[in-house]
Amino acid sequence: MTGARLRFEGWIAGLGTSSGVRLVLGHWARSPFGPFSDVMIERVDGERLLLVPTGAIRDLVTSLYTFEEVRTGPVRVDVLRQHWSVTAPGLDLRFTTGPRGPLGRALRAVPGPLAVRPAWSALIDPAARLLSGARTRGESRSGCREWYGARDLRPITTAAAVFEDRDLGPLAPVRPPVRFGFGSVPRHPAAVRVTTTVAIAAHTPTDPTIPPLRWSHPSHP
């Protein structure tokens, strides 16, 4: 994949909990790997975890973002209208989205061919940071470049999450911001429809300051 541009189409949902744990779900309908979902989790102490379904997807995601631990196993997402249900290794997450607001309506009004262009993502990046706290372009630690073309936004209104048999508490803002790498989500819990373009770097140097990842392969999701 060296030098390639990869495109992912789907949703990113970011939310906080009263326990301080923050979660980011990627739910991709179209990608070079086919449909898949993955979950990034940041604990209160700053430890970052990735829950991912396959080794190939794991290798790509960990080349773009930073984690202390990665768990490979089934990640299932079911969506029924505004109700989302997510099961992944150690995680049971449910959340509900509400009606789109002015920003969501504005994003839907952007013509599709324009919204997915990297140049458009770069143009609207300053406004996205100001309005939502999220970024729409950036560079990973391995030198890969990314552009996020937002197509829709719906607020997350309720959530319930259990991780490692612990109830994470009610829905809360995404504070402090997640620190997986370039990727960011709005400060207020939301599900954002996006087209993500990833330009794979010719070389992906390893950062010696990042501790080795712990790989885990649970037998049950």
N, C-alpha and C positions, 0 to 999 in steps of 0.2 A: 504493500500500500504506500510505499515511499513516494512522496511527491503528489499523491492523489488528493482530490477533493471529495469528501464524503458528505452525503446529505441525509439528515434525519428529520422526519416529519411526525409530530405528535404533540404531547402535552408535557409541561413541567409543572408540578405542584409543590409549592414550598410552604411549610407551616412550622410554627413553634408550639411548644406545650408549656404548661405551668411548671413542670419539673425542670425546665431549662434545656431539655433535649430538643433539637431541631431536626426536621426531616425534609428531604427533597426527593420526590418521586419523578422519574423519567418514564413516560409511557409512550412508546414509539410505535406508530402504526406502520411506518415505512422506514426502512434503513438498509444499509448494505448487508445486515445480518438477518433481514426479515423482521417481522414484528417482535418486539421484546420490551421488557420493563426492567428497571433497576432502581435501587433506593440508596441514597446517601444519608448517613446519620452522623450528627455531631453531638457528643455527650457534653455534659456540663463542664467536665474537666478538659475539654478540647479534643479528646480522642475522636478520630474520624474513621467511620466504618463504611464499607461498600458492600451491599447485598446485590449479587449479580447472578444471572442464570447460567452462563457458560464461560469457559476459559477464554475463548476468542474475544468476547465482549469485555471480559475482565482485563485482558491485555491492553485493549484500546483505551478503556476508561482510566486505567491506572497510569497510562502514558500521558494523559491530559490533566489529571487531578491527583491530589495527594491524600493518602489514607494511611492510617497505622495498622488497620486490619481489613481483610477482604474475606467475605464468606460467599462461597459458591453454592447455589441451590435454587430450586424452583421459585420464581417470582410471578405471582398471578395477580392480575388486576381485572376486576369486573366493574363495569359502569352501567348503571340503570338510571337514565335521565340525569338528575343532579346528585345521585348517590354513588360514591366510589367505595370499593372494598379492595383492600390490598393485603395479600399474605406473602411473606418472604421468610427466609431463615431467621427464626426468633421473633418475627414481627407480625402483629395483627393490627391493621390500621383501617379505620372507617372515617370518611369525611363527606361533607355535603357542600355543594357550591350554591351560591345565590345568583340573582339576576345580575347581568353585566351592568356596570356603571358607565359614566362618560368616557373613561379611558378605554374600556372594552369596546364600546360602540365606535370610538375613533379608530381603533386598530382594525376592526372589521370593515371599516370604510376604505382602507388602503387597498388598492388593486392587488390581487394575488401575485402576479408576475413581478410587481415592484417590491412587495413586502419580503420576498425571499431573496432579493439581491443583496450580496454583501455590502455594496456601496450604500444601500438604503440603511442597513443596520448601523454602519459607521456614522451616517448622517444624523440619525436620531439618538445616538448614544448619550450625548449631553442631556437631552430632554428626559430620557429614560432614567438617568441617574437622579435628576432633580425631582421628578414626579413620583418615582417608586422606589428609588434606592438600588435598582437593578442595572446591570450593564448589558449592552447588546453586542459588544465586540471585545476581543482581548487576545492574549497570547498565553499558552500554557507553559509550564516549567520546562517542557521538552522542546519548546520552540514552535509547536503547532499553533496555528491561528484559528480563531473561531468567530463566527458571526451568528447572532440569534435574531431571526426575523419573526417578531411577535405578530400573530394574526388575530388573537382574541384574548380576553382576560375576564375571568369570573372570580369574585371573592369566595374564599372558603369561609363558611359561616359556622359550622360545627365540626368537631373532630373528636375521635376517641382512639387512643393508641395504647397498645400493650407491647412492650419490648423486653425480651428475656424474663417473662412472667411478671413484669413490673408495669403497673398502670402509670402512664406518663402525665396524666392530669388533663385538664381542659385546654382548649385552643388558646394560643397566645401569639403575640407578634414574633417575628423571626429576629430575636435579639439575644445575644449579639449576632451580627451577620455571620453566615456560615463561611468557613475558611478552607474549602476544598481546593481552591485555586482560583483561576479566573472566574469560573461560573458563579453567578449570584442569582438571588431571587428577590422579589419585592419584599419590603419590610413588613407589609401587611399580608397575612396568609392569602394565597391566590393560586388558581390554576390557570396557566398561560398556554395557549396554543402557539406552537413555534415551529419554524423550519430552521434547523441548525445546520450550518455548513462548517466543516472542519477541513482545513488545509494541512495535511500531514507534512511535518518537517522532514527535510532530507536526512538530518541527523537528530537523534534524541538523546543528548547527554544525560547521564545520571547525576542527580544532585547528592553529593556525599553527606549533606546535613540531614537528609531524610532517612529515618530509621527503617530497617528491613520490615517488609510487610509480613503479617502472620496469615497464612492461608488456612482456611477451615472448610471442610466439605461435610456439612451435616446430612444425616440420612433422612431427616424430615424437615419440611419447610417451617 
